Every structure is written in structure tokens, then in C-alpha cells.
Amino acid sequence: MIKLSELQMKEVIVIENGTRLGHISDLEIDAVNGRILAIVLQIKEGKSGMFAKSGEMIIGWHQITTIGEDVILVQLKENQLLLSSNTTLD
């Protein structure tokens, strides 16, 4: 079993090209079945710092290929990386 706090320490990386997406900020859970549906990442667009826009990226649990010791590898379609923040990724 793994705790949310342990998942949040792992960096999420796209397996196809090595893009670093960041860290998990939250989970989307099916309350009826008690299953994790997706991971939620906080992302910043543009330059880091005070003027960066931030948003959420939601990645379906089925897109996770590996949860390793230090990283979580996800499989995304190429066009999914171009989507703006606050978009659900299927």
C-alpha cells in the first residue's frame, strides 16, 4: 500500500519523451467504488515566479505505466501535452 504523501514526493514524467510534469497535488477518487480515477498536477505556464499562470492537469489513472521509487511514469498522447491547464487528459 502507498500513501498519498508518498505519491506526492514522486515526480511525474512522460514516458515517451521524458517531459517532467511536476508532482501530484491531489487525487480524483470514485466515492462509490473507492477507486482512484486520476491524479491531479499543479502546473505553471510560462516563466516561474510571481507572474506565472498556474492550473491543473488531470491524468487518468489508466495512463500511469509505472510507479517507481522516485518517479511516476505516465503515457500521454502527443497532443495532450499541448492542452491548456484545467483540462482533463484521457
PyMOL Python script that loads the backbone (N, CA, C, O; Angstrom):
from pymol import cmd

cmd.read_pdbstr("""\
ATOM      1  N   MET A   1       0.844  -1.173   0.000  1.00  0.00           N
ATOM      2  CA  MET A   1       0.000   0.000   0.000  1.00  0.00           C
ATOM      3  C   MET A   1       0.895   1.244   0.000  1.00  0.00           C
ATOM      4  O   MET A   1       1.982   1.247   0.578  1.00  0.00           O
ATOM      5  N   ILE A   2       0.416   2.285  -0.655  1.00  0.00           N
ATOM      6  CA  ILE A   2       1.178   3.527  -0.725  1.00  0.00           C
ATOM      7  C   ILE A   2       0.278   4.686  -0.281  1.00  0.00           C
ATOM      8  O   ILE A   2      -0.914   4.709  -0.588  1.00  0.00           O
ATOM      9  N   LYS A   3       0.851   5.628   0.430  1.00  0.00           N
ATOM     10  CA  LYS A   3       0.112   6.780   0.938  1.00  0.00           C
ATOM     11  C   LYS A   3       0.171   7.925  -0.070  1.00  0.00           C
ATOM     12  O   LYS A   3       1.100   8.008  -0.873  1.00  0.00           O
ATOM     13  N   LEU A   4      -0.833   8.811  -0.020  1.00  0.00           N
ATOM     14  CA  LEU A   4      -0.843   9.990  -0.880  1.00  0.00           C
ATOM     15  C   LEU A   4       0.415  10.823  -0.669  1.00  0.00           C
ATOM     16  O   LEU A   4       0.996  11.328  -1.630  1.00  0.00           O
ATOM     17  N   SER A   5       0.832  10.967   0.573  1.00  0.00           N
ATOM     18  CA  SER A   5       2.028  11.769   0.851  1.00  0.00           C
ATOM     19  C   SER A   5       3.265  11.189   0.170  1.00  0.00           C
ATOM     20  O   SER A   5       4.161  11.935  -0.227  1.00  0.00           O
ATOM     21  N   GLU A   6       3.320   9.869   0.031  1.00  0.00           N
ATOM     22  CA  GLU A   6       4.442   9.240  -0.672  1.00  0.00           C
ATOM     23  C   GLU A   6       4.340   9.480  -2.175  1.00  0.00           C
ATOM     24  O   GLU A   6       5.352   9.715  -2.836  1.00  0.00           O
ATOM     25  N   LEU A   7       3.117   9.421  -2.719  1.00  0.00           N
ATOM     26  CA  LEU A   7       2.931   9.699  -4.149  1.00  0.00           C
ATOM     27  C   LEU A   7       3.310  11.134  -4.480  1.00  0.00           C
ATOM     28  O   LEU A   7       3.888  11.397  -5.535  1.00  0.00           O
ATOM     29  N   GLN A   8       2.988  12.067  -3.586  1.00  0.00           N
ATOM     30  CA  GLN A   8       3.255  13.483  -3.833  1.00  0.00           C
ATOM     31  C   GLN A   8       4.740  13.797  -3.903  1.00  0.00           C
ATOM     32  O   GLN A   8       5.122  14.823  -4.466  1.00  0.00           O
ATOM     33  N   MET A   9       5.572  12.957  -3.356  1.00  0.00           N
ATOM     34  CA  MET A   9       7.017  13.187  -3.390  1.00  0.00           C
ATOM     35  C   MET A   9       7.645  12.729  -4.705  1.00  0.00           C
ATOM     36  O   MET A   9       8.775  13.103  -5.018  1.00  0.00           O
ATOM     37  N   LYS A  10       6.922  11.930  -5.467  1.00  0.00           N
ATOM     38  CA  LYS A  10       7.446  11.391  -6.721  1.00  0.00           C
ATOM     39  C   LYS A  10       7.157  12.348  -7.873  1.00  0.00           C
ATOM     40  O   LYS A  10       6.066  12.913  -7.957  1.00  0.00           O
ATOM     41  N   GLU A  11       8.128  12.528  -8.753  1.00  0.00           N
ATOM     42  CA  GLU A  11       7.944  13.394  -9.911  1.00  0.00           C
ATOM     43  C   GLU A  11       7.243  12.619 -11.026  1.00  0.00           C
ATOM     44  O   GLU A  11       7.560  11.455 -11.270  1.00  0.00           O
ATOM     45  N   VAL A  12       6.294  13.262 -11.698  1.00  0.00           N
ATOM     46  CA  VAL A  12       5.558  12.643 -12.793  1.00  0.00           C
ATOM     47  C   VAL A  12       6.268  12.976 -14.102  1.00  0.00           C
ATOM     48  O   VAL A  12       6.516  14.141 -14.411  1.00  0.00           O
ATOM     49  N   ILE A  13       6.593  11.922 -14.873  1.00  0.00           N
ATOM     50  CA  ILE A  13       7.364  12.076 -16.107  1.00  0.00           C
ATOM     51  C   ILE A  13       6.654  11.339 -17.241  1.00  0.00           C
ATOM     52  O   ILE A  13       6.160  10.227 -17.056  1.00  0.00           O
ATOM     53  N   VAL A  14       6.608  11.973 -18.423  1.00  0.00           N
ATOM     54  CA  VAL A  14       6.027  11.354 -19.614  1.00  0.00           C
ATOM     55  C   VAL A  14       7.014  10.340 -20.164  1.00  0.00           C
ATOM     56  O   VAL A  14       8.160  10.680 -20.460  1.00  0.00           O
ATOM     57  N   ILE A  15       6.575   9.102 -20.302  1.00  0.00           N
ATOM     58  CA  ILE A  15       7.467   8.012 -20.705  1.00  0.00           C
ATOM     59  C   ILE A  15       7.973   8.166 -22.142  1.00  0.00           C
ATOM     60  O   ILE A  15       9.092   7.750 -22.444  1.00  0.00           O
ATOM     61  N   GLU A  16       7.167   8.758 -23.033  1.00  0.00           N
ATOM     62  CA  GLU A  16       7.544   8.850 -24.446  1.00  0.00           C
ATOM     63  C   GLU A  16       8.712   9.794 -24.706  1.00  0.00           C
ATOM     64  O   GLU A  16       9.537   9.529 -25.580  1.00  0.00           O
ATOM     65  N   ASN A  17       8.791  10.898 -23.955  1.00  0.00           N
ATOM     66  CA  ASN A  17       9.825  11.884 -24.283  1.00  0.00           C
ATOM     67  C   ASN A  17      10.571  12.446 -23.069  1.00  0.00           C
ATOM     68  O   ASN A  17      11.423  13.320 -23.225  1.00  0.00           O
ATOM     69  N   GLY A  18      10.270  11.964 -21.883  1.00  0.00           N
ATOM     70  CA  GLY A  18      10.990  12.405 -20.695  1.00  0.00           C
ATOM     71  C   GLY A  18      10.562  13.750 -20.132  1.00  0.00           C
ATOM     72  O   GLY A  18      11.229  14.284 -19.246  1.00  0.00           O
ATOM     73  N   THR A  19       9.461  14.307 -20.628  1.00  0.00           N
ATOM     74  CA  THR A  19       8.979  15.595 -20.130  1.00  0.00           C
ATOM     75  C   THR A  19       8.604  15.473 -18.659  1.00  0.00           C
ATOM     76  O   THR A  19       7.874  14.564 -18.263  1.00  0.00           O
ATOM     77  N   ARG A  20       9.110  16.392 -17.867  1.00  0.00           N
ATOM     78  CA  ARG A  20       8.801  16.418 -16.428  1.00  0.00           C
ATOM     79  C   ARG A  20       7.558  17.277 -16.226  1.00  0.00           C
ATOM     80  O   ARG A  20       7.550  18.460 -16.564  1.00  0.00           O
ATOM     81  N   LEU A  21       6.509  16.675 -15.673  1.00  0.00           N
ATOM     82  CA  LEU A  21       5.243  17.381 -15.496  1.00  0.00           C
ATOM     83  C   LEU A  21       5.092  17.989 -14.111  1.00  0.00           C
ATOM     84  O   LEU A  21       4.293  18.907 -13.924  1.00  0.00           O
ATOM     85  N   GLY A  22       5.830  17.502 -13.161  1.00  0.00           N
ATOM     86  CA  GLY A  22       5.720  18.030 -11.803  1.00  0.00           C
ATOM     87  C   GLY A  22       5.323  16.951 -10.807  1.00  0.00           C
ATOM     88  O   GLY A  22       5.598  15.767 -11.004  1.00  0.00           O
ATOM     89  N   HIS A  23       4.673  17.383  -9.737  1.00  0.00           N
ATOM     90  CA  HIS A  23       4.298  16.474  -8.659  1.00  0.00           C
ATOM     91  C   HIS A  23       2.790  16.449  -8.469  1.00  0.00           C
ATOM     92  O   HIS A  23       2.097  17.408  -8.809  1.00  0.00           O
ATOM     93  N   ILE A  24       2.295  15.363  -7.933  1.00  0.00           N
ATOM     94  CA  ILE A  24       0.864  15.202  -7.671  1.00  0.00           C
ATOM     95  C   ILE A  24       0.441  16.158  -6.565  1.00  0.00           C
ATOM     96  O   ILE A  24       1.088  16.254  -5.523  1.00  0.00           O
ATOM     97  N   SER A  25      -0.656  16.862  -6.812  1.00  0.00           N
ATOM     98  CA  SER A  25      -1.197  17.744  -5.780  1.00  0.00           C
ATOM     99  C   SER A  25      -2.469  17.166  -5.166  1.00  0.00           C
ATOM    100  O   SER A  25      -2.832  17.499  -4.038  1.00  0.00           O
ATOM    101  N   ASP A  26      -3.144  16.292  -5.924  1.00  0.00           N
ATOM    102  CA  ASP A  26      -4.407  15.747  -5.433  1.00  0.00           C
ATOM    103  C   ASP A  26      -4.757  14.493  -6.221  1.00  0.00           C
ATOM    104  O   ASP A  26      -4.098  14.156  -7.205  1.00  0.00           O
ATOM    105  N   LEU A  27      -5.801  13.810  -5.773  1.00  0.00           N
ATOM    106  CA  LEU A  27      -6.314  12.630  -6.459  1.00  0.00           C
ATOM    107  C   LEU A  27      -7.790  12.829  -6.737  1.00  0.00           C
ATOM    108  O   LEU A  27      -8.489  13.505  -5.981  1.00  0.00           O
ATOM    109  N   GLU A  28      -8.261  12.238  -7.825  1.00  0.00           N
ATOM    110  CA  GLU A  28      -9.690  12.183  -8.105  1.00  0.00           C
ATOM    111  C   GLU A  28     -10.125  10.758  -7.781  1.00  0.00           C
ATOM    112  O   GLU A  28      -9.592   9.798  -8.336  1.00  0.00           O
ATOM    113  N   ILE A  29     -11.097  10.627  -6.878  1.00  0.00           N
ATOM    114  CA  ILE A  29     -11.493   9.310  -6.377  1.00  0.00           C
ATOM    115  C   ILE A  29     -12.969   9.073  -6.645  1.00  0.00           C
ATOM    116  O   ILE A  29     -13.796   9.968  -6.472  1.00  0.00           O
ATOM    117  N   ASP A  30     -13.293   7.846  -7.072  1.00  0.00           N
ATOM    118  CA  ASP A  30     -14.680   7.410  -7.220  1.00  0.00           C
ATOM    119  C   ASP A  30     -15.177   7.058  -5.821  1.00  0.00           C
ATOM    120  O   ASP A  30     -14.778   6.041  -5.253  1.00  0.00           O
ATOM    121  N   ALA A  31     -16.043   7.897  -5.270  1.00  0.00           N
ATOM    122  CA  ALA A  31     -16.509   7.718  -3.894  1.00  0.00           C
ATOM    123  C   ALA A  31     -17.349   6.460  -3.721  1.00  0.00           C
ATOM    124  O   ALA A  31     -17.372   5.880  -2.635  1.00  0.00           O
ATOM    125  N   VAL A  32     -18.032   6.033  -4.762  1.00  0.00           N
ATOM    126  CA  VAL A  32     -18.889   4.848  -4.665  1.00  0.00           C
ATOM    127  C   VAL A  32     -18.050   3.573  -4.580  1.00  0.00           C
ATOM    128  O   VAL A  32     -18.301   2.709  -3.739  1.00  0.00           O
ATOM    129  N   ASN A  33     -17.049   3.466  -5.464  1.00  0.00           N
ATOM    130  CA  ASN A  33     -16.233   2.248  -5.523  1.00  0.00           C
ATOM    131  C   ASN A  33     -14.919   2.354  -4.760  1.00  0.00           C
ATOM    132  O   ASN A  33     -14.236   1.350  -4.559  1.00  0.00           O
ATOM    133  N   GLY A  34     -14.560   3.560  -4.333  1.00  0.00           N
ATOM    134  CA  GLY A  34     -13.318   3.744  -3.594  1.00  0.00           C
ATOM    135  C   GLY A  34     -12.067   3.548  -4.435  1.00  0.00           C
ATOM    136  O   GLY A  34     -11.031   3.127  -3.921  1.00  0.00           O
ATOM    137  N   ARG A  35     -12.157   3.849  -5.720  1.00  0.00           N
ATOM    138  CA  ARG A  35     -11.016   3.685  -6.623  1.00  0.00           C
ATOM    139  C   ARG A  35     -10.487   5.039  -7.077  1.00  0.00           C
ATOM    140  O   ARG A  35     -11.238   6.004  -7.213  1.00  0.00           O
ATOM    141  N   ILE A  36      -9.185   5.089  -7.307  1.00  0.00           N
ATOM    142  CA  ILE A  36      -8.567   6.308  -7.824  1.00  0.00           C
ATOM    143  C   ILE A  36      -8.854   6.389  -9.322  1.00  0.00           C
ATOM    144  O   ILE A  36      -8.577   5.448 -10.066  1.00  0.00           O
ATOM    145  N   LEU A  37      -9.408   7.512  -9.756  1.00  0.00           N
ATOM    146  CA  LEU A  37      -9.714   7.720 -11.173  1.00  0.00           C
ATOM    147  C   LEU A  37      -8.609   8.476 -11.889  1.00  0.00           C
ATOM    148  O   LEU A  37      -8.324   8.208 -13.056  1.00  0.00           O
ATOM    149  N   ALA A  38      -7.976   9.431 -11.186  1.00  0.00           N
ATOM    150  CA  ALA A  38      -6.980  10.281 -11.837  1.00  0.00           C
ATOM    151  C   ALA A  38      -6.066  10.916 -10.803  1.00  0.00           C
ATOM    152  O   ALA A  38      -6.385  10.989  -9.617  1.00  0.00           O
ATOM    153  N   ILE A  39      -4.919  11.373 -11.292  1.00  0.00           N
ATOM    154  CA  ILE A  39      -4.019  12.178 -10.474  1.00  0.00           C
ATOM    155  C   ILE A  39      -4.131  13.617 -10.955  1.00  0.00           C
ATOM    156  O   ILE A  39      -4.370  13.866 -12.136  1.00  0.00           O
ATOM    157  N   VAL A  40      -3.961  14.547 -10.051  1.00  0.00           N
ATOM    158  CA  VAL A  40      -4.061  15.974 -10.369  1.00  0.00           C
ATOM    159  C   VAL A  40      -2.696  16.606 -10.118  1.00  0.00           C
ATOM    160  O   VAL A  40      -2.114  16.443  -9.046  1.00  0.00           O
ATOM    161  N   LEU A  41      -2.191  17.331 -11.119  1.00  0.00           N
ATOM    162  CA  LEU A  41      -0.901  18.009 -11.012  1.00  0.00           C
ATOM    163  C   LEU A  41      -1.126  19.508 -11.066  1.00  0.00           C
ATOM    164  O   LEU A  41      -1.974  19.982 -11.823  1.00  0.00           O
ATOM    165  N   GLN A  42      -0.383  20.253 -10.280  1.00  0.00           N
ATOM    166  CA  GLN A  42      -0.373  21.709 -10.390  1.00  0.00           C
ATOM    167  C   GLN A  42       0.707  22.055 -11.401  1.00  0.00           C
ATOM    168  O   GLN A  42       1.857  21.639 -11.260  1.00  0.00           O
ATOM    169  N   ILE A  43       0.337  22.813 -12.412  1.00  0.00           N
ATOM    170  CA  ILE A  43       1.320  23.190 -13.429  1.00  0.00           C
ATOM    171  C   ILE A  43       1.412  24.696 -13.514  1.00  0.00           C
ATOM    172  O   ILE A  43       0.455  25.411 -13.218  1.00  0.00           O
ATOM    173  N   LYS A  44       2.569  25.168 -13.921  1.00  0.00           N
ATOM    174  CA  LYS A  44       2.784  26.595 -14.145  1.00  0.00           C
ATOM    175  C   LYS A  44       3.110  26.791 -15.607  1.00  0.00           C
ATOM    176  O   LYS A  44       3.953  26.093 -16.170  1.00  0.00           O
ATOM    177  N   GLU A  45       2.432  27.752 -16.218  1.00  0.00           N
ATOM    178  CA  GLU A  45       2.695  28.086 -17.622  1.00  0.00           C
ATOM    179  C   GLU A  45       3.602  29.302 -17.675  1.00  0.00           C
ATOM    180  O   GLU A  45       3.460  30.236 -16.886  1.00  0.00           O
ATOM    181  N   GLY A  46       4.514  29.279 -18.592  1.00  0.00           N
ATOM    182  CA  GLY A  46       5.404  30.432 -18.769  1.00  0.00           C
ATOM    183  C   GLY A  46       6.532  30.410 -17.759  1.00  0.00           C
ATOM    184  O   GLY A  46       6.905  29.353 -17.251  1.00  0.00           O
ATOM    185  N   LYS A  47       7.071  31.580 -17.474  1.00  0.00           N
ATOM    186  CA  LYS A  47       8.197  31.701 -16.572  1.00  0.00           C
ATOM    187  C   LYS A  47       7.776  31.400 -15.146  1.00  0.00           C
ATOM    188  O   LYS A  47       6.631  31.631 -14.756  1.00  0.00           O
ATOM    189  N   SER A  48       8.701  30.892 -14.393  1.00  0.00           N
ATOM    190  CA  SER A  48       8.400  30.649 -12.991  1.00  0.00           C
ATOM    191  C   SER A  48       8.449  31.974 -12.236  1.00  0.00           C
ATOM    192  O   SER A  48       9.033  32.951 -12.706  1.00  0.00           O
ATOM    193  N   GLY A  49       7.844  31.991 -11.091  1.00  0.00           N
ATOM    194  CA  GLY A  49       7.845  33.203 -10.297  1.00  0.00           C
ATOM    195  C   GLY A  49       6.463  33.774 -10.115  1.00  0.00           C
ATOM    196  O   GLY A  49       5.459  33.085 -10.292  1.00  0.00           O
ATOM    197  N   MET A  50       6.425  35.016  -9.766  1.00  0.00           N
ATOM    198  CA  MET A  50       5.185  35.665  -9.384  1.00  0.00           C
ATOM    199  C   MET A  50       4.196  35.813 -10.546  1.00  0.00           C
ATOM    200  O   MET A  50       2.988  35.826 -10.312  1.00  0.00           O
ATOM    201  N   PHE A  51       4.672  35.925 -11.782  1.00  0.00           N
ATOM    202  CA  PHE A  51       3.789  36.200 -12.910  1.00  0.00           C
ATOM    203  C   PHE A  51       3.422  34.958 -13.712  1.00  0.00           C
ATOM    204  O   PHE A  51       2.813  35.075 -14.776  1.00  0.00           O
ATOM    205  N   ALA A  52       3.776  33.786 -13.231  1.00  0.00           N
ATOM    206  CA  ALA A  52       3.442  32.559 -13.939  1.00  0.00           C
ATOM    207  C   ALA A  52       1.972  32.209 -13.718  1.00  0.00           C
ATOM    208  O   ALA A  52       1.450  32.355 -12.613  1.00  0.00           O
ATOM    209  N   LYS A  53       1.312  31.746 -14.776  1.00  0.00           N
ATOM    210  CA  LYS A  53      -0.058  31.260 -14.648  1.00  0.00           C
ATOM    211  C   LYS A  53       0.008  29.832 -14.120  1.00  0.00           C
ATOM    212  O   LYS A  53       0.881  29.056 -14.509  1.00  0.00           O
ATOM    213  N   SER A  54      -0.909  29.496 -13.243  1.00  0.00           N
ATOM    214  CA  SER A  54      -0.934  28.124 -12.774  1.00  0.00           C
ATOM    215  C   SER A  54      -2.296  27.525 -13.056  1.00  0.00           C
ATOM    216  O   SER A  54      -3.288  28.242 -13.191  1.00  0.00           O
ATOM    217  N   GLY A  55      -2.337  26.222 -13.142  1.00  0.00           N
ATOM    218  CA  GLY A  55      -3.564  25.497 -13.404  1.00  0.00           C
ATOM    219  C   GLY A  55      -3.395  24.055 -13.006  1.00  0.00           C
ATOM    220  O   GLY A  55      -2.405  23.675 -12.382  1.00  0.00           O
ATOM    221  N   GLU A  56      -4.384  23.250 -13.378  1.00  0.00           N
ATOM    222  CA  GLU A  56      -4.329  21.837 -13.057  1.00  0.00           C
ATOM    223  C   GLU A  56      -4.234  21.008 -14.323  1.00  0.00           C
ATOM    224  O   GLU A  56      -4.777  21.378 -15.365  1.00  0.00           O
ATOM    225  N   MET A  57      -3.549  19.900 -14.224  1.00  0.00           N
ATOM    226  CA  MET A  57      -3.519  18.912 -15.283  1.00  0.00           C
ATOM    227  C   MET A  57      -4.025  17.628 -14.645  1.00  0.00           C
ATOM    228  O   MET A  57      -3.510  17.195 -13.614  1.00  0.00           O
ATOM    229  N   ILE A  58      -5.031  17.022 -15.258  1.00  0.00           N
ATOM    230  CA  ILE A  58      -5.595  15.795 -14.724  1.00  0.00           C
ATOM    231  C   ILE A  58      -5.224  14.651 -15.652  1.00  0.00           C
ATOM    232  O   ILE A  58      -5.489  14.698 -16.853  1.00  0.00           O
ATOM    233  N   ILE A  59      -4.606  13.623 -15.081  1.00  0.00           N
ATOM    234  CA  ILE A  59      -4.148  12.471 -15.853  1.00  0.00           C
ATOM    235  C   ILE A  59      -4.861  11.237 -15.324  1.00  0.00           C
ATOM    236  O   ILE A  59      -4.809  10.944 -14.129  1.00  0.00           O
ATOM    237  N   GLY A  60      -5.527  10.515 -16.219  1.00  0.00           N
ATOM    238  CA  GLY A  60      -6.258   9.313 -15.834  1.00  0.00           C
ATOM    239  C   GLY A  60      -5.348   8.263 -15.211  1.00  0.00           C
ATOM    240  O   GLY A  60      -4.203   8.089 -15.630  1.00  0.00           O
ATOM    241  N   TRP A  61      -5.868   7.567 -14.210  1.00  0.00           N
ATOM    242  CA  TRP A  61      -5.094   6.533 -13.520  1.00  0.00           C
ATOM    243  C   TRP A  61      -4.627   5.465 -14.496  1.00  0.00           C
ATOM    244  O   TRP A  61      -3.552   4.892 -14.320  1.00  0.00           O
ATOM    245  N   HIS A  62      -5.430   5.189 -15.533  1.00  0.00           N
ATOM    246  CA  HIS A  62      -5.086   4.172 -16.526  1.00  0.00           C
ATOM    247  C   HIS A  62      -3.880   4.573 -17.371  1.00  0.00           C
ATOM    248  O   HIS A  62      -3.302   3.729 -18.057  1.00  0.00           O
ATOM    249  N   GLN A  63      -3.492   5.845 -17.333  1.00  0.00           N
ATOM    250  CA  GLN A  63      -2.344   6.310 -18.108  1.00  0.00           C
ATOM    251  C   GLN A  63      -1.023   6.151 -17.365  1.00  0.00           C
ATOM    252  O   GLN A  63       0.040   6.391 -17.937  1.00  0.00           O
ATOM    253  N   ILE A  64      -1.077   5.754 -16.114  1.00  0.00           N
ATOM    254  CA  ILE A  64       0.147   5.519 -15.347  1.00  0.00           C
ATOM    255  C   ILE A  64       0.689   4.150 -15.726  1.00  0.00           C
ATOM    256  O   ILE A  64      -0.008   3.141 -15.621  1.00  0.00           O
ATOM    257  N   THR A  65       1.949   4.128 -16.171  1.00  0.00           N
ATOM    258  CA  THR A  65       2.550   2.850 -16.557  1.00  0.00           C
ATOM    259  C   THR A  65       3.387   2.255 -15.435  1.00  0.00           C
ATOM    260  O   THR A  65       3.437   1.035 -15.274  1.00  0.00           O
ATOM    261  N   THR A  66       4.047   3.114 -14.655  1.00  0.00           N
ATOM    262  CA  THR A  66       4.925   2.633 -13.586  1.00  0.00           C
ATOM    263  C   THR A  66       4.952   3.633 -12.440  1.00  0.00           C
ATOM    264  O   THR A  66       5.051   4.841 -12.652  1.00  0.00           O
ATOM    265  N   ILE A  67       4.863   3.114 -11.232  1.00  0.00           N
ATOM    266  CA  ILE A  67       5.114   3.924 -10.047  1.00  0.00           C
ATOM    267  C   ILE A  67       6.404   3.390  -9.450  1.00  0.00           C
ATOM    268  O   ILE A  67       6.431   2.326  -8.831  1.00  0.00           O
ATOM    269  N   GLY A  68       7.473   4.153  -9.647  1.00  0.00           N
ATOM    270  CA  GLY A  68       8.784   3.726  -9.191  1.00  0.00           C
ATOM    271  C   GLY A  68       9.127   4.295  -7.825  1.00  0.00           C
ATOM    272  O   GLY A  68       8.282   4.886  -7.152  1.00  0.00           O
ATOM    273  N   GLU A  69      10.354   4.112  -7.434  1.00  0.00           N
ATOM    274  CA  GLU A  69      10.822   4.586  -6.140  1.00  0.00           C
ATOM    275  C   GLU A  69      10.843   6.120  -6.069  1.00  0.00           C
ATOM    276  O   GLU A  69      10.513   6.702  -5.035  1.00  0.00           O
ATOM    277  N   ASP A  70      11.235   6.770  -7.181  1.00  0.00           N
ATOM    278  CA  ASP A  70      11.363   8.229  -7.201  1.00  0.00           C
ATOM    279  C   ASP A  70      10.446   8.931  -8.191  1.00  0.00           C
ATOM    280  O   ASP A  70      10.207  10.131  -8.061  1.00  0.00           O
ATOM    281  N   VAL A  71       9.927   8.200  -9.182  1.00  0.00           N
ATOM    282  CA  VAL A  71       9.139   8.818 -10.241  1.00  0.00           C
ATOM    283  C   VAL A  71       7.879   8.013 -10.545  1.00  0.00           C
ATOM    284  O   VAL A  71       7.757   6.838 -10.201  1.00  0.00           O
ATOM    285  N   ILE A  72       6.948   8.701 -11.206  1.00  0.00           N
ATOM    286  CA  ILE A  72       5.749   8.064 -11.746  1.00  0.00           C
ATOM    287  C   ILE A  72       5.799   8.292 -13.251  1.00  0.00           C
ATOM    288  O   ILE A  72       5.837   9.435 -13.706  1.00  0.00           O
ATOM    289  N   LEU A  73       5.800   7.210 -14.025  1.00  0.00           N
ATOM    290  CA  LEU A  73       5.846   7.316 -15.475  1.00  0.00           C
ATOM    291  C   LEU A  73       4.434   7.229 -16.029  1.00  0.00           C
ATOM    292  O   LEU A  73       3.670   6.327 -15.686  1.00  0.00           O
ATOM    293  N   VAL A  74       4.099   8.186 -16.895  1.00  0.00           N
ATOM    294  CA  VAL A  74       2.766   8.218 -17.498  1.00  0.00           C
ATOM    295  C   VAL A  74       2.887   8.178 -19.006  1.00  0.00           C
ATOM    296  O   VAL A  74       3.875   8.638 -19.578  1.00  0.00           O
ATOM    297  N   GLN A  75       1.866   7.620 -19.645  1.00  0.00           N
ATOM    298  CA  GLN A  75       1.827   7.544 -21.099  1.00  0.00           C
ATOM    299  C   GLN A  75       0.758   8.509 -21.580  1.00  0.00           C
ATOM    300  O   GLN A  75      -0.422   8.353 -21.266  1.00  0.00           O
ATOM    301  N   LEU A  76       1.180   9.511 -22.347  1.00  0.00           N
ATOM    302  CA  LEU A  76       0.267  10.520 -22.867  1.00  0.00           C
ATOM    303  C   LEU A  76       0.333  10.525 -24.380  1.00  0.00           C
ATOM    304  O   LEU A  76       1.359  10.198 -24.976  1.00  0.00           O
ATOM    305  N   LYS A  77      -0.784  10.902 -24.994  1.00  0.00           N
ATOM    306  CA  LYS A  77      -0.776  11.120 -26.431  1.00  0.00           C
ATOM    307  C   LYS A  77      -0.010  12.405 -26.690  1.00  0.00           C
ATOM    308  O   LYS A  77       0.000  13.305 -25.850  1.00  0.00           O
ATOM    309  N   GLU A  78       0.624  12.494 -27.836  1.00  0.00           N
ATOM    310  CA  GLU A  78       1.482  13.640 -28.147  1.00  0.00           C
ATOM    311  C   GLU A  78       0.755  14.976 -28.009  1.00  0.00           C
ATOM    312  O   GLU A  78       1.326  15.940 -27.501  1.00  0.00           O
ATOM    313  N   ASN A  79      -0.504  15.041 -28.457  1.00  0.00           N
ATOM    314  CA  ASN A  79      -1.233  16.309 -28.419  1.00  0.00           C
ATOM    315  C   ASN A  79      -1.715  16.672 -27.017  1.00  0.00           C
ATOM    316  O   ASN A  79      -2.121  17.812 -26.795  1.00  0.00           O
ATOM    317  N   GLN A  80      -1.685  15.753 -26.077  1.00  0.00           N
ATOM    318  CA  GLN A  80      -2.137  16.050 -24.731  1.00  0.00           C
ATOM    319  C   GLN A  80      -1.217  17.030 -24.020  1.00  0.00           C
ATOM    320  O   GLN A  80      -1.675  17.774 -23.153  1.00  0.00           O
ATOM    321  N   LEU A  81       0.042  17.052 -24.355  1.00  0.00           N
ATOM    322  CA  LEU A  81       0.974  17.981 -23.721  1.00  0.00           C
ATOM    323  C   LEU A  81       0.723  19.420 -24.156  1.00  0.00           C
ATOM    324  O   LEU A  81       1.149  20.353 -23.475  1.00  0.00           O
ATOM    325  N   LEU A  82       0.040  19.612 -25.277  1.00  0.00           N
ATOM    326  CA  LEU A  82      -0.211  20.941 -25.783  1.00  0.00           C
ATOM    327  C   LEU A  82      -1.488  21.554 -25.223  1.00  0.00           C
ATOM    328  O   LEU A  82      -1.762  22.731 -25.459  1.00  0.00           O
ATOM    329  N   LEU A  83      -2.277  20.770 -24.482  1.00  0.00           N
ATOM    330  CA  LEU A  83      -3.534  21.267 -23.949  1.00  0.00           C
ATOM    331  C   LEU A  83      -3.281  22.278 -22.850  1.00  0.00           C
ATOM    332  O   LEU A  83      -2.284  22.197 -22.132  1.00  0.00           O
ATOM    333  N   SER A  84      -4.183  23.224 -22.726  1.00  0.00           N
ATOM    334  CA  SER A  84      -4.045  24.240 -21.698  1.00  0.00           C
ATOM    335  C   SER A  84      -4.385  23.670 -20.330  1.00  0.00           C
ATOM    336  O   SER A  84      -4.882  22.548 -20.224  1.00  0.00           O
ATOM    337  N   SER A  85      -4.119  24.438 -19.289  1.00  0.00           N
ATOM    338  CA  SER A  85      -4.382  23.998 -17.939  1.00  0.00           C
ATOM    339  C   SER A  85      -5.883  23.854 -17.723  1.00  0.00           C
ATOM    340  O   SER A  85      -6.688  24.315 -18.532  1.00  0.00           O
ATOM    341  N   ASN A  86      -6.247  23.199 -16.608  1.00  0.00           N
ATOM    342  CA  ASN A  86      -7.632  22.910 -16.250  1.00  0.00           C
ATOM    343  C   ASN A  86      -8.312  22.020 -17.278  1.00  0.00           C
ATOM    344  O   ASN A  86      -9.517  22.144 -17.501  1.00  0.00           O
ATOM    345  N   THR A  87      -7.565  21.131 -17.904  1.00  0.00           N
ATOM    346  CA  THR A  87      -8.085  20.224 -18.907  1.00  0.00           C
ATOM    347  C   THR A  87      -7.900  18.798 -18.450  1.00  0.00           C
ATOM    348  O   THR A  87      -6.837  18.435 -17.945  1.00  0.00           O
ATOM    349  N   THR A  88      -8.924  17.988 -18.622  1.00  0.00           N
ATOM    350  CA  THR A  88      -8.826  16.586 -18.282  1.00  0.00           C
ATOM    351  C   THR A  88      -8.136  15.843 -19.412  1.00  0.00           C
ATOM    352  O   THR A  88      -8.469  16.027 -20.583  1.00  0.00           O
ATOM    353  N   LEU A  89      -7.184  15.012 -19.059  1.00  0.00           N
ATOM    354  CA  LEU A  89      -6.466  14.215 -20.044  1.00  0.00           C
ATOM    355  C   LEU A  89      -6.936  12.789 -19.949  1.00  0.00           C
ATOM    356  O   LEU A  89      -6.860  12.180 -18.882  1.00  0.00           O
ATOM    357  N   ASP A  90      -7.428  12.236 -21.061  1.00  0.00           N
ATOM    358  CA  ASP A  90      -7.932  10.860 -21.068  1.00  0.00           C
ATOM    359  C   ASP A  90      -6.947   9.918 -21.682  1.00  0.00           C
ATOM    360  O   ASP A  90      -7.211   8.719 -21.769  1.00  0.00           O
TER     361      ASP A  90
END
""", "prot")
cmd.dss("prot")
cmd.show_as("cartoon", "prot")
cmd.util.cbc("prot")
cmd.orient("prot")
